[in-house]
Amino acid sequence: MSPGVSGRPVARPPSRARGVRTLLTDPALPVAVLGTAAIATALYAPMLTWAITGGLAGYSLSGSV
């Protein structure tokens, strides 16, 4: 009987493409980026709030609404 005919998967050495695919699909990078963005947003929340409020006020006062 030849290898692989028994129905069991054949063990293959890890390929470079599999390593790259694992890095691209690993959730660690997006979680780290979102965590950093959340911390930065929390630190700048008052300034961002006033910036958004000012932008909306300027938009409504300009007659664009």
C-alpha positions as CSV (number, residue, x, y, z in Angstrom):
1,M,0.0,0.0,0.0
2,S,1.4,3.4,-1.0
3,P,1.6,6.3,1.5
4,G,-1.6,8.4,1.6
5,V,-3.9,5.6,0.2
6,S,-4.9,4.5,3.7
7,G,-7.1,7.7,4.1
8,R,-4.8,9.3,6.6
9,P,-3.3,12.7,5.8
10,V,0.3,12.6,4.7
11,A,2.7,14.7,7.0
12,R,4.3,17.5,5.0
13,P,7.0,19.8,6.1
14,P,5.8,23.4,6.8
15,S,6.1,25.5,3.7
16,R,6.9,29.2,3.5
17,A,3.5,30.0,2.1
18,R,1.8,28.4,5.1
19,G,3.9,30.5,7.4
20,V,3.0,33.7,5.6
21,R,-0.7,32.7,5.6
22,T,-0.5,32.1,9.3
23,L,1.0,35.6,9.9
24,L,-1.6,37.3,7.7
25,T,-4.6,35.5,9.3
26,D,-3.4,35.6,12.9
27,P,-5.6,38.0,14.9
28,A,-2.7,39.4,17.0
29,L,-1.9,42.3,14.7
30,P,-5.5,43.7,14.3
31,V,-6.1,43.3,18.0
32,A,-2.8,45.2,18.8
33,V,-3.7,48.0,16.3
34,L,-7.3,48.3,17.7
35,G,-6.0,48.3,21.2
36,T,-3.5,51.0,20.5
37,A,-6.2,53.1,18.7
38,A,-8.6,52.6,21.6
39,I,-5.9,53.9,24.1
40,A,-5.1,56.8,21.9
41,T,-8.8,57.7,21.5
42,A,-9.3,57.5,25.2
43,L,-6.4,59.9,25.8
44,Y,-7.6,62.4,23.2
45,A,-11.3,62.0,23.9
46,P,-12.0,65.5,25.0
47,M,-10.2,67.1,22.1
48,L,-11.8,64.7,19.6
49,T,-15.2,65.5,21.1
50,W,-14.8,69.2,20.7
51,A,-13.3,68.7,17.2
52,I,-16.3,66.7,16.1
53,T,-18.8,69.1,17.7
54,G,-17.1,72.1,16.1
55,G,-17.1,70.4,12.7
56,L,-20.8,69.5,12.9
57,A,-21.6,73.1,14.1
58,G,-19.6,74.6,11.3
59,Y,-21.3,72.3,8.8
60,S,-24.8,73.2,10.1
61,L,-24.1,76.9,10.2
62,S,-22.6,77.1,6.7
63,G,-26.0,76.4,5.2
64,S,-25.1,73.0,3.9
65,V,-27.9,71.3,5.8
